[in-house]
Amino acid sequence: MNQNIQDAAGDNGEMTSLLLGAGFALASLILLPAVAQRIGLGSSLTIALRGALMRAATRL
């Protein structure tokens, strides 16, 4: 029974990581460029912010 609880906790952690990674990908590929264009950020700054988001996503 203890093994089942550990498996469930591991699956929950994996799901959390997957959802956070998908959220960061969505933010960096879709939301960030749209917001940057709306407020008038340059493309180099947008790319730098996208890189920072992707690095943050890999650290989780």
N, C-alpha and C positions, 0 to 999 in steps of 0.2 A: 504494500500500500504506500509506503514511504517513497518508493521508486516512482509510482504514478504521480504523486504530488510534485516530485522533482521534475518529471517529464512535463507536466502541465506548466510549471513555472518557467522551464526552459522554452517551451513553445510560446508562452506569453512574451518573454523577452525577445524572441526572434520576431514575433509579430510587431512588437513595438518598434524594433529597429527597422523593420521593413516599412512600416508606416512613416516613420521619421525620414527615412531615406527617400521615399516617394514624395513626401512633402517638400523636402529640400530640392529634389529634382524639378518638381512642379514650379516651385518658387524661382529657381534659377533659370529655367528654360522658358517659362511663360510669363509669370507675374513680374519678375524683375525687369525684363526688357520693356514690358508694357508701361510700368510705372516710370521707368527711366525716360522713355519717350515722352510720356505725358508731362513730366516736370522739366524736361530739356537737358538731361545729363548727356555727356558725350559718350561715344561708343567705347572708348578706352576705359572709362570709369565703370561703365556697365559690365564690360568683360572682367575687370578686376573684382567687382562685387560678385559676379557669377562664380569666379574662381574661388573666392573666399567661402561662398556658400557650399560649393562642392567639397572643399577641404573640410569644412565643418561636418558635412554629411559622412565623410569617410572616417572621421574620428569617433563616431558613435558606435 
